Amino acid sequence: MRTQRQFLDEYRKTHRNPTNVWVHTICVPVIFFASFGLLWSVPIGLWLGIAAPAAQWVNVATIGMLPILAFYFRLSFATGLEMLAVAALCALACVALRTVGSMPFVWGCATAWVLAWLAQFYGHYKEGAKPSFLDDLLFLLIGPIFVLDKHGLLAGVRTKTA
């Protein structure tokens, strides 16, 4: 498997245009959270017989994050911890935001997801390069750490280039 540095170096090749980087800085976290929120809305805890309120924590998002976090931990223990913290913040935000009701939450996540992806494709249009994930789906997981790295927030070894 490629190293974190190799993934980020490859990702940077199609993320140099300032507009594209700016769009990614905003839209990658929005897409990450909106995806998490949509998956959070698919409960499986009650189906498994887990009693409320613990059941709300067992859903497609929390179960789906397990292999994703394994990927991040394989890249770097520090990156794994950082993305675990990001996932935990997403989970807490989902719990807080679902108090407005499940359908407004789902529609809000779906709307944010669609708009952020449209902006991402605009950024790549300005870049003049197709998104990295079209060649390798793992790059969908590199976007969040690219944004953290680009702004000096990635835990562990710094890979940011000038």
N, C-alpha and C positions, 0 to 999 in steps of 0.2 A: 504494500500500500504506500501511496505517496505520503510524504511528510506534510506537516502543516505549512511549512515554508514553501514547499513545492506547489501545494494547492493555492496558496495566496499569490505566489509569483505568477502562476498561470492565470488566475482570476484577474490580476491587475492588468494583464495584457489587453483586456477588453473593457477596462474601467479606468481610463485616463482622462477623458474629457471632463472638464469641471462641471458641466451641466449634468452629465451622467452620474458623476460621483455625488453631487448634491442630491439628485433624485434618489439614488440608492441610500444615502444617509437617512432620508426621511422614509422612503417606501419599504425598504427591507424590514425595518422594525415593525411597520404597520402590517405588512404581509405576514410576518412571523406571528404577531399577536392575533391578527384576524384569522389566520389558519388555526392557531391554537384555540381561539374562541369558538370557531365553527366545530372543531373536533370535540371541544369541551361539551358542546350541546348534544352530543350523542352519548347518553348515559348507558353504562353497562353495570354499574354497581347494584342497582335494584334487581336487574335481571339475574345477577349472581347471588342474590339473597342477602346482600349487605344492607344492614339497617341504616336508615337515615339518622343523623345527617352525614355519617361517614360515606354513604353511597355517592354523594355528589363528587367526591374526590376520585372515584373510579369511573373513568370515562375513556373515550377513544384518545383524547389528548394525553392523559397521564400514562396510559398504557403505550401509546404510540411514541412517547418521548423516550421510553427505555432504550430501544435500539439506536435512536438518534443520539442520546447521551453517551451510549457506548462508543459510537463513532467519535464524538468529541473527546472523550477520555482517551481513546486510542491515539488521537492526534497529540494530545498533551493533557496531563492531569490537571494543570491549572486552567486550561481552556474548558475541560469537562466541568470543573467546579463553577467556572464563570457561567457557562451555559445552563448548568443546573440552577444557579441563582436566577438567571433570566427566566427559565421555565417556572420557577417558584413564584416569581413576581407576576408572570402571566396568569398563573393559577389563582393567585390572590385577587388580581384584577378581575378575572372572570367571576369569582364569587361575589365581589363587590358590585360589579356592573349588572349581574343577572338579577339584582334586586329590583331593577326597573321592569323586569318581566323577561321571560325567555324569548318570545318572538321579537320584541324590539332589539334585544341583544343579538339574536341571530341575523336579523336584517341589517343591523348596524355593522356587524362583522362582515357580512357578505358584500355590502356596499363598499366598505373600506377596502376589502380584498380586491374587488374588481377595479376600483379607481386606482389603487396603488399599482396593480399590474399594468394598467394602461399607461401610467406615468413611467413605469420601468421600461416598457417598450419604446416610449418616446425618448427616454434617456439613451437607449441603445441606438435609436435612429440618429440622434445627435452624435453619438460616438462613431457611428458608421460601422458597427460590429454587432453581430448577433449575440444574444445572451449565452454565457458559458454553459448553462444547463442544457442547452439544445444538443451539445456534444456529449455531456456527461451529467446525469441527474444528481450526482454527488455535489455538484456546484450549487444546488439549491441550499445545501447545508453550509456552504462556504460563505455565502452572502452575509449572514449575521456576523461571522468573525472577521470578515473583511471590513465591515463598518466599524466594529470595535477597534480593529487594528489601525484603520485609517485615522482614527481620532485618538490614538494612544491609549485606548482603554482595554486592549486585549491583555488578559492575565498571562503571566509567565514570560517566556522569551519574547522580546519585541522583534517583530518582523517588518515593521513599517519602514518603507523607503522614502527618501526625501522627494 
